Amino acid sequence: MNTSPGTRPLRLLQTATDASGKEIHVQPVEGPFGVHPRHRSAGSAQRLDESRIKSLGWEATTSLHEGIAATDAWIEEQVEVARGWTRG
């Protein structure tokens, strides 16, 4: 699996487009990549350490794909309500 810094955002984008059913065209641009958090050295690729939150007994009940799909549907509903549209 490719773990270069640009890969994770592209995987997240792909998950979001798959979950929403929308098509997004990505056009790479020249320039610096993202914002590096202050607690990491530039260029270091680190995974989120889930051990602390799991030690507190928390565990995800919804997959990322399901969560994005539900959020996308909710956003669309809110936009329709704001515009005065209704489903039906």
C-alpha angles and dihedrals in degrees: 000000000000111000099178113138094256095052100072096055090048091051090049090049090050091050090050094049092046092049095046096043089228126130118231125184114213119209113190115222132199117254144076118325116247127295121305115220114242094239093060129067114243111273097016112133110208130173122227110265104230095180096095096052092042090050086061090056099256120141129169114255095185127054119235090248093052092045093051091047092051092046092049091051091048092050091050090050092050091050090050091049091049090051092047094248124137132197117243 
